Amino acid sequence: LAPGGVACQWLPVHQMGVEGIEQMVRTFTTAFPHAAAYYGGGDLVLVGSSDPLPEPRSFDGAVGEDLARLGASDLKALRVAGGDALRDAGGPDVEVLRDAMMRLEFAAPRHMDNHALADGFSWVRTLWGDPPAPYDLLTTAIESFYRGDEATFRKCRDRMLHEHADHPHAKRFVGEFWLMAADADLREGHLEDAERSLRRSAALLGDDSRLIGTEADLEEARGNAGEAARLLQQLLALDPESEYLKRRLRALE
């Protein structure tokens, strides 16, 4: 890095086991003597430098507005750990990832979409120690979801909507849950349930383009090819180079 330079690395907790998370943290803190981990809406963001990192601060103007929409206006609240706590989390006995030993590329796929993911989110909560609201509920909800603990998940989800209805992270998490539920209902042929889940998601996610895609899938499942094509054209206007959308539209002709 140039003097004063900062490295930023996404750590996708939802795609990794604890071993891989610890290896990434160990490798990152080995490369950058000054490092911190921030909560990124389920995953972690690692920030590192050769120089001491500045304290998290608030931002005004356009940057502040963008961060507020992402639920990241209070960076201090999103700071999970730094310094010795982060270095200890990727302890000295954990293997450092190197170009000649790229274990992560082969280990990560084994942990996708299974209960081992819950251990990763539990690791994050332990590292954080005492997450501020609503991240205490949010992290518990994610861990419970992957453990199959539906009662705890529902309790945390409903509390987030009741106590933190306007918080961007809470809204996005619950909205994305309903969007996944709509997709699952569609795959199982439960079209009325899919429509209800989609409406709940739309009330929380606003103009998220993923809603358009799921609505197109719903209209296609209902046999409304023309309406499905119209919705897919909206998506194609946002991503004119998408070969996937072009194939979908050709299939509806």
N, C-alpha and C positions, 0 to 999 in steps of 0.2 A: 504494500500500500504506500501511496505517497504520504508525506507527513500530514497528520490530521485526517487521513482517509479512514473510511468506515466500511466494513463488509457486512452484508445482510444476507442471511441464509434461512430459507423456509425449511421447517422441520415438520413434515406431514405425519403427525401422531396417528391420524386415522388410517394410515397405511403401513404401520410399523409395529413391531414388538418392542418390548422394553430393552432387549439387548441392542437392537439397532438404534434406538433413541440414545442410549447411553454411549454407544460408539460415536454417534454424530456429535454429541455434546463434548465427549472427551477429545475428539479430533479437532473440533472448533476451538476449544479453550486451549489446546496445545498450540495451535497456530496463532491465536490472538490472546495475548496476556490480559487484555481488558475486554471482558465480554458480559453480556446480559441476555436474558431470555424474556420475551414479551408474549403475552397471550394474543393469538391471532384468530379468534373466533372458533376455537376448537383445536387448532394446531398451535405450534410455537413459531416464533420468529427469533432467530439468534442474531445479535448485533455484536460485532467485535472490532477491535482496533489495537494498534500498537501503542496508542496513547490513551490516557484516561478518558473514559466516556463522560460526556456532560450529563447532568441530571435531567430527567424528563421534564419537559415544560409544556405549557399550553401555547397554541398558535391562534393568531387572529386572521382576519381576512379570508381569502378564497381557500387557503390551505386549511384553516380552522374549520371552514364549512365542510370541506371534503372529509376531513377526519371525523367530524361530528356525524355525518351520514354513515360512516363506517363503524361508529361506536368507539372511535379511538381518540376522541378529543382529550380525554384524560389519560395521557400516556403513563403517568405515575401509577394509576390504578391497574394498568395492564402489565406492569413490570412483575414478572413471576419470580425471578431470582437473578443474582449477579455475583461477581467476585468469587469468594471462597465457596459460597453455597453452590454455585453453578459448577465450579471446578470439582467439588466433592461429588456432585451428582454423576459426573462422568469420571469416576475415581481412577486411581493409578493402575488398578488391575484390569481396567477395561481396555480392549484392543483399540489402537489408533488405526483408522482407515487410511490406506495408502494406495497409490496407483497400481502397485504390484499385488495388492491383496484387497480387491474390491468386493468384500463380502456382502455389503448392503444391497447391491444390485440383485443378488440371488436370494438373500434372506427375506427382504421386504415382501415379495409376492406371497409368501407362505402365510402372512399375517393379515392379509386383506379380507375384510368381510367375515370375521369370525370373533368368538368371544375373547381371543387373546388381545384384541384391540382395547378391551376394557382395562386390561392391566396397564396399558400405555397411558390412558387418561387418569388412572389411579396414581401413576408415577408423577404426572404433572401436578395433580392436586397435593400430593405429599411434598413436592418441591416448593410449591407456592405457600404451603403452610396454612394460611388463613385467607383465602380469596375474598376480596370485597364483594358486596352485593352489586349486581346479580350474578357475578361469576361463581359464587358458592353454589347457587342453584343450578347454574348452567353446566358446570363441570360435573356435578352430581348427576344431572339428567343425562348427560352424554354417557358417562360410565354405566349408569343403570340401564340405558338403552342397549348397550352392547353386551351387558351381562344377562339380558333377558328379564330384568326385574321391572315388569310393566307397572306395578303399583307405585314404586318409587319414582319412576320416570313420569308417570301421569301427575303425581303430586307436585313434583318440581316444575313440570311444564305449566300446570295450572297456576301455581304460585307466581311464576315469572310473569304470566299475563295479568294476574291480579295486582301484583305489587310493583311491577316494572313494565307496565304496558307500553310506555313510550321509549324504552331503551332499545337502541338499534340492534344490539347483539341478541337480546331476548326475542325481539320481533322476528329477526331473521332466522334464529334457530327454530322457533315454533312454526314459522311460515314454511321453512324448508322441510320440517317434519310432515306437515300436511301435504306438501307437494310430493314427497316420497310416498305418502299414503295414497294419494290420487293415482300415482303411477302404478302402485301395487294393485289397487282396485281395478284399474284398467286391464292389467295383465290377467287378472282372474275373472274378467268379464262382469264385474259389479259396477255398471255404468252410473247408476244413481248415487252409489257411495262415492265414486270417483268425482262426480260433479260437486257433491257436498264438500269433499276434501279440498277440491280445487277452489271453491268459493272461500273457504276458510283461509287457504294459503294466500289468495289474492288480497284479502283484507289486511294481511300483514306484510306482504312482499311488494305491494304497489305495482310499479310498471316493470317488474322483473321479466325479462324476455323469456325465461324458462316457462312462465305461465302460458305464453302463447303456444309453445310447442306442445305442452300437455293438453291444452284445449284443442289443438289440431288433432292430436291422437284421439281425444274423446269424440270429436265430430266424425273422424274416420270410422271409429268403432260403431258409431250410430248409423253409418251408411251415408253421411252427408259429405260426399266427396268434394263438392263445390266449396262448401264452407271451410273444410279442412285445407283445401288448396289456397283459399284466400288468406288464411292464417299463416300458412307456410310461406306465402309470398311476402308477408310482413317480415318474417324472419330473414328471408333471403335479401330483402332490402337492407337489413342490418349487417348481413354477412354475404355479400354478392359472390364470393369465391367458394362458398360451401358446396362441395360436390354431393354431400349427404342430402342437403335440402333439394338440390336439383334432381337427384334420383327419386326422392320422395314425391316430388311434383310430377315427374314423368310417370310414376306408378299410379298416380291418381287420374291421369288423363284418360 
